[in-house]
């Protein structure tokens, strides 16, 4: 279930500035693991790591907006609701981003739990490329959000009166 950070203690809110970058780093770590699995052609394992890379980045994006969700379903639904339907980010994230989260989740489930089906190299490479694009996009969003916050915190410049 998604919760606004308004429902959490001030202590938790203070940790957001630390938690979001930690989640981004964890997302990158999962992606690096996927690259290793690519080398040994473990496509089921690769999709697992790609999904968790996407999932962790989506959680970081949500948390950067003051929204917390901690289940697979909750993250997908909350990400869609926040970034597509409520307009957070002014259309920066699109329907294809949500579709990627859903597709990667479904493939991860197949790879992890279906003993009779393996994920194809072609499908895995497609998800791999889309994951790269999503992660780059998400980092760009977070970097700009961070810059905007820093700029809004800076002291305003005081204009000197002019003699008219």
C-alpha positions in Angstrom: 0.0 0.0 0.0 1.3 3.4 -0.9 1.6 6.1 1.7 2.4 9.7 1.5 5.4 10.7 3.7 2.9 12.9 5.5 1.8 9.8 7.3 5.3 9.1 8.5 7.4 10.6 11.3 9.7 13.6 10.8 12.6 11.2 11.4 11.6 9.2 8.3 11.3 12.3 6.3 14.8 13.4 7.3 16.1 10.1 6.0 14.7 10.6 2.5 17.7 12.6 1.4 19.9 9.6 2.4 17.6 6.8 1.2 16.9 8.0 -2.3 20.6 8.0 -3.4 21.1 4.7 -1.6 18.2 3.2 -3.7 19.7 4.6 -6.9 23.1 3.0 -6.0 21.3 -0.3 -5.3 19.5 -0.1 -8.6 22.9 0.4 -10.4 24.3 -2.6 -8.5 21.4 -4.8 -9.6 22.0 -3.6 -13.2 25.7 -4.5 -13.0 24.7 -8.0 -11.8 22.5 -8.3 -14.9 25.5 -7.4 -17.1 27.5 -10.2 -15.5 24.6 -12.7 -16.1 24.4 -11.5 -19.7 28.0 -12.7 -20.2 27.1 -16.2 -19.0 23.8 -16.2 -21.0 21.7 -16.6 -17.8 18.7 -14.8 -19.2 16.3 -15.8 -16.4 18.7 -14.5 -13.8 19.4 -11.4 -16.0 15.7 -10.5 -16.1 15.5 -10.9 -12.4 18.3 -8.4 -11.8 16.9 -6.0 -14.5 13.5 -6.1 -12.8 14.9 -5.3 -9.4 17.0 -2.6 -10.9 13.8 -1.0 -12.3 11.8 -1.6 -9.2 14.4 0.0 -6.9 14.7 3.0 -9.2 10.9 3.4 -9.3 10.9 3.3 -5.5 13.5 6.0 -5.4 11.5 8.2 -7.8 8.4 7.8 -5.8 10.2 8.5 -2.5 11.7 11.6 -4.1 8.2 12.8 -4.5 7.3 11.9 -0.9 5.5 8.7 -1.7 6.4 5.3 -0.3 5.3 1.9 -1.6 6.8 -1.4 -0.6 5.1 -4.2 -2.6 5.6 -5.2 -6.2 2.0 -4.4 -7.1 2.0 -1.2 -5.0 5.1 0.1 -6.8 3.7 -0.5 -10.3 0.3 1.0 -9.4 1.6 3.9 -7.4 4.2 4.8 -10.1 1.5 4.8 -12.7 -0.9 6.8 -10.6 1.6 9.4 -9.5 3.6 10.0 -12.7 0.9 9.4 -15.3 -2.5 10.2 -13.8 -1.7 12.8 -11.2 0.9 14.5 -13.4 3.9 14.4 -11.1 6.9 15.2 -13.2 4.8 17.1 -15.8 4.7 14.1 -18.2 8.4 13.2 -18.0 7.5 9.6 -17.4 5.2 8.0 -19.9 3.0 4.9 -20.3 5.9 2.9 -21.8 7.8 3.3 -18.6 5.0 1.7 -16.6 4.7 -1.0 -19.3 8.4 -1.8 -18.8 7.9 -2.2 -15.1 5.0 -4.5 -15.7 6.7 -6.5 -18.4 9.9 -6.9 -16.4 7.9 -8.1 -13.4 6.1 -10.7 -15.5 9.3 -11.9 -17.1 11.0 -12.1 -13.7 8.1 -14.2 -12.4 8.3 -16.5 -15.3 12.1 -16.9 -15.0 12.0 -17.4 -11.3 9.0 -19.7 -10.9 8.2 -21.4 -14.3 10.4 -24.5 -14.6 9.2 -25.2 -18.1 9.8 -21.9 -19.8 12.9 -19.9 -20.1 13.1 -16.3 -21.2 14.6 -15.8 -24.7 17.9 -14.0 -25.4 16.0 -11.7 -27.7 13.4 -10.7 -25.2 16.0 -10.2 -22.5 18.2 -8.0 -24.7 15.1 -5.9 -25.5 14.3 -5.4 -21.7 18.0 -4.8 -21.1 18.0 -1.9 -23.6 14.8 -0.4 -22.3 16.1 -0.7 -18.7 19.2 1.3 -19.7 17.0 4.0 -21.1 14.7 4.1 -18.1 17.6 4.2 -15.6 19.2 7.1 -17.5 15.9 8.9 -17.7 15.3 8.4 -14.0 18.7 9.6 -13.0 18.3 12.7 -15.2 15.0 13.4 -13.4 16.4 13.0 -10.0 19.5 15.1 -10.8 17.3 17.9 -12.0 15.0 17.6 -9.1 18.0 17.8 -6.8 19.3 20.9 -8.6 15.9 22.6 -8.4 15.8 22.0 -4.7 19.3 23.4 -4.2 18.4 26.5 -6.2 15.2 27.1 -4.2 17.2 26.9 -1.0 19.7 29.5 -2.0 19.3 32.9 -0.5 17.6 35.3 -2.9 19.7 38.1 -4.3 18.7 41.5 -3.1 18.4 44.1 -5.8 19.8 47.4 -5.1 17.4 50.3 -5.6 18.0 52.4 -8.6 17.8 56.2 -8.7 15.0 57.0 -11.2 
